[in-house]
Amino acid sequence: MRFPYRNELEMPVIGLEAEFKVFIDDVAIVPEEYWRTPAAFIDQPLLKRASKSLQLPTGGAIYFDGGVLEVVTPVIEIAPQCTARVVRSLWEQIAFVRSELDAWEKREGHRARLQAFSCHFNISFELAREARNRNRNIQKLAVLLVHLLPVPVIVLAANRRSTGIGVRPRRDRVEITFDFTPDPGLMAAATALIVGITRDIIEWDSYLLRDLEACGVPLIDGLNPGRHIARNGWLARESHFPKNPFACDIDVCDWRTRDGRTMSLREIAHEIASHFRESIRRVADPFSVRLLDSVLRGETPSLLDLDERPAAYDDVGHASRWGSVLPELMNFAMLMHEESRRLTRSGYEKVFLNLGRLRHIRLAGEELTPIKIRGWYHSIFRAPNGEERLLSIDQLLRHLGSFEN
């Protein structure tokens, strides 16, 4: 049986990555120097990936990168409620890693703490090559998004120590980088906003700033994003705004927009989100939409309404849990519980859960054993005769029922 190689997925997807600084006994360490590999503190067999990362039984992956510990969700296809699925998945990866660190602490007699660092929102850009042109390509998309996304994302999920938001164009996806938010509810609302707006813009015929202005979307006058210093992309840091948006009162009307109005940051954020309301609803769950609206209308506080960054940022997995950063979020607890109870798994998510749990699959009369994940597109299996089989994730999705129980 021949399994052809594919370099892309058949469906558009999203994925989240979260980076954490690691402290051992309250001293900052470099994870790759201290442990060398995540297998040093994870006490169970894990499937290897092509890079230095390991596949987790919760469907995602873990690796060390640039002095931080990073966890990644599996790819999750874009569909109704996909933003809730991807946030749930990220917190499942975090919970697994935290439980393994707890066990390591007991074995070694040391305390390991994860401090929130950053979160990356990855969104497919699958526009056909013939549909792209000088005004409609991923580079132009990144420039447009770095002018559009900062204000609503800042109001919804920034804290007093935040410094900026980045947008990186990749070959087949756009990556938005921001602070990690140590509350699953606020993270779900921010993810819904980011994915909903980005997916709507991707369908536009042109990605020029004047297209946004023609729609009446308020853009801050004087926002001049800079080039990313380390990677291809754009940054909107505090110094790129006419004044620091992370240190201001977000309800004071002292921000000039490019269409000549004077508005508060919260008003600008709410108007932008309202313009993209339908596209946000298409990818989000009702809980996330309701919380997003509540924060942007001022009914629920923003993290920027607090005097300091909440302590939950400094011990993710322990101090950070539902409602820990804003007590007012407890008003949404029942709604979130009901939505989570009804939330199903996506197809790709099921594939990676089976792979992470090292489940065999039976295809063409052979029982195949997973031995490695190659990126997010392929898995390598070993046949009974010792030969290797390369299967795409889409092929595995079509044979989902062939995994062992």
C-alpha positions, 0 to 999 in steps of 0.5 A: 500500500502506497502512502503519498507524501503531502506538504499541507493539510486538506483543511484550514487550521488553527493552533496555539503555542505557549512559552514559559520561563522556568524557575527551580526553587525560585531561581530562573533556569534554562530548561535545555541546560538543566534537563536537556530534554523534557523526557527528564521530568516526564515519567512516561513513554512519549512519541518522538517528533522530528525535531527536539520536541516530544508528542504528549498523550494530551494531543499536543507537543512539548519542547525547549526553545530559546531558554523557555519551555514551550507547549503546543496544541495539535492543529485544529480545523477551522469550524464553529467553536474551534477557538474554544477547542484550541484553548481547551487543548492548550490548557490540557497540555499545560495541565499534563506538564504541570502534573509531571512537574509536580511528580518530579518535585516529589522525586527530586525535592525541588520546586518547579514554577512556570511563569507566563511568557508569551502565546502564539496564535497560528492561523492558516493562510491557504489562499491559492497562489493564483488568487494572490497579487501585490495587494493580496498576499501574506505580507500585506495581510500581516501589515494590515493586522498589526494596525487592526488587532492591537487595540482590541487585543490589548483591551481584552487581554493585556496587563500593565507589564505588557509591551506589544503585539507581533504579527509574523507572516509564514509560508502557509500561516500567519502568527500573532504573538502576544502575552500568555493570559493565565485565565482560560476564559479570557484566553478563549475570548481573545482567541475568538477575536483574533481568529475571527477577525483574521479569517474574515480579512483573509477573504477580502479582495485586498489587504490595504489599510485604505480598505479598512478605513473605507469600512469605517473601522477606527484605527489609531492615528499615529500608530507606526508599527516597527519591523520585528528585530529577530524574525520577518514580521511586524511589532506594535510596541508601546513606543510605536503608539502616540502614547503607552496604551498599557499605562493609560486609562482605557476609558478616557477619550483621548485617542485620535483615530485616522477618521478624525474622531476622539475615542477611548481605547475601549470604545475603539476596541468595541467598535472593531469587534462589533464590525467583525461580530459575525466572523467572530461568532462563526468560529467561537462558542457563545461563552467566549462571545459573551465574555468578549462583549462584556469586557469591551463594553466595560461590564466586566473589568479588563486586566488593564483596570487593575493596578498591577499584573495579577500574581497568577502570571507567575505560577501557571498551573497552580496560581492560574485557574478559572477566575483567578485573575478577575473575580468578576469572571466567576459570573460566567462560570456556569456558562463556561461549564455548560459550554465545555460540557457540550464541546466536542473534539475536532477530527485532527484533534482525535488523530493526535490524541490517538498518536500521543497515546501510542495507539496502533492502527490497522490498515490494509491488513497490517497492524502499524505502530506509531514511532514518530511524528513529522511536523503537523502533517505526517506520522511514521509507523512501523509495520510488522516486517520492520518497514516504515510507513509514512501517513499524512494526518488527513489519511489518518483522519479518514481511517480514524475508526481503525485505531485500536481502542 
